[in-house]
Amino acid sequence: METFLSSCHEALQQANSGDVSPGVHVVLGNEACDMDSMASVMVYAYFLSKTLGSSRPVLPLLNVRRSEFPLRTDNVFLLRQAGVPLELLLFREQLDLLQLQRDGRLNLTLVDHNVLPSSDRDLEGAVVEVIDHRLLEREPSASCLVTVEMVGSCATLVTERIIQKAPEVLDPQLALLLYGTIVMDCVNMAPEAGKVTPKDSQYAAQLEARFPGLPPRGALFQSLQSARFDVSGLSTEQMLLKDMKVFTGGELQLAVSVIYLTLEVFLERDKLEDDLSAFCVKHGYNMLLAMTISFTDKQPFRQLAIFSHSALCREEMSQALEKSRNPALSLCPISSPHSHIKAYLQGNTQASRKKLLPIIKDFLREQEQDGGRDEGEEEEDTQFPPTPMNSLVEGCPLDNGLPRISAQALEEKFSKMSARQEPAQSP
């Protein structure tokens, strides 16, 4: 894989140089760049490079900016376990796909999605193949080979293709990328999770048989799951961006971040209040809600913090949360070392971010409107990458892992909210 990725960098430089060349064949995953998308891109591109027989080099392009990739902590962990140097990865900003398409020098294979987002619709004419495990949404085309099957992981379909066409391409490194992804997406292959299909089990078993040195399934799942929620190596801004939703009501910009630490540990971060202030100024937020979640004996432990330089905003939000009965959060104030942060222990551990919807909706509605939007709503068009989605964030019970937490409670989008708001002080 290292030799392949190094050669990809050379091809990338040539493609970007403007010199006459045969062009490139890009394998592109979805914008979430979750583990399934990442592994499918890298392994399938490697497979095509060995079997396609084309003069166009094959490039595995991760559909996210390099600066955003560290937020995918489970991806980083798996790559390190497989011995793949992170500096050799190719990211979306490194290649002008639209210009290549205009020049007639682009072939595009989509993995882990089957339709391009609106921002990439001009690339449609370059799509020659699709491999995905979601419901088929694209129109049929004689120029595009489509493989879509509702299995638990796109990596299963990539494994099937390689084993059927060129099994000799597989090596322990590729096998670990595929196997770890399948195990993660299919929740440790547990039938009760409702994700695994017979085909997922079939090809996971084939990888195990061909590569007996693969880590034990249960241990691999637990380590990947732990890595997904490990934020110890992230900056404060990265922690906030890792799992964040933004809501707007009038002139109020409210960010709600889920953070996988205890609140005490988060509040002890060096220069935290300076970091939060800079974050809000940078992105234009008036207020930030940090919902922390950790686990004790596999049971969720939730805390909540409200940050704003506006004492009025802070107090009104805290009152709305404390007085809520639908749902009742059972908040208990705890000490905060920061003057602009109000902190709480949340007794209702089942009240996830999604379930705060009625509270936020009422809070925004009660604010006096001062121009801007007529209705409070979640921001749809932000510069941040979509939160990676897989079995850990789609509502599946986790095997020995986070069984009481609804994935949709952690990840699902809020519905639109009516809002009226009185101007708050900027941070």
KAPEUR-V757602 format. One line per field, one symbol per residue. ss: DSSP state (H for helix, E for strand, L for the rest). phi: phi as a letter, one per 40 degrees, with the letter a starting at -180 (. if undefined). burial: # if it has 16 or more other C-alpha atoms within 10 Angstrom, else .. A space follows every 50 residues. Layout:
BEGIN
ss: ???
phi: ???
burial: ???
END
This chain:
BEGIN
ss: LHHHHHHHHHHHHHHHHLLLLLLEEEEELLLLLLHHHHHHHHHHHHHHHH HLLLLLEEEEEELLLHHHHLLLHHHHHHHHHHLLLHHHLEEHHHLLHHHH HHLLLEEEEEELLLLLLHHHHHHHHHEEEEEELLLLLLLLLLLLEEEELL LLLHHHHHHHHHHHHHHHHLLHHHHHHHHHHHHHHLLLLLHHHLLLLHHH HHHHHHHHHHLLLLLLHHHHHHHHHHHHLLLLLLLHHHHHHHLEEEEEEL LEEEEEEEELLLHHHHHLLLLHHHHHHHHHHHHLLLEEEEEEEEEELLEE EEEEEEELLLHHHHHHHHHHHHHLLLLLLLEEEELLLLLLEEEEEELLLL LLLHHHHHHHHHHHHHLLLLLLLLLLEELLLLLLLLLLLLHHHLLLLLLL LLLLLLHHHHHLLLLLLLLLLLLLLLL
phi: .ccccccccccccccccgccacgbbbcbccccfcccccccccccccdccc bcgbccccbcbccacdcccdcccccdccccccgccccccbbdccaccccc cccgbbbbbcbgabbccdcbcccdcccbabbabbdcbcccaccbcbbbac bcaccccccddccccaccccbdccccccccccccccfggcdccgbcbdcd cdccccccccbccccddccccccccccdbcbccccdccdccdabbbbbag ccbbbbbcbcaccdccccccfdcccccccccdbgccabbbbcbabbfgbc bbbabbbaccccdcccccccccccbacccfcbdbcbcbcbbbbacbcccc ccddccdcccdccccccccbggccacacccbbcccccdbaccbbgccccf bbccbcccccbcccccbcabacdbccc
burial: #..##..##.##..#.......###########################. .....###########..###########..#.#...#####..#.##.# #...############......#..#########.#.......#.####. #############......#..##################..#.###.## #.##.###..#..#..#..###.##.#####....#..############ #############..##.....#..##.##....##########.....# ##########..##..##..##.#..#####....#...#######.### #################.#...#.####......###############. ###.########.#..########..#
END
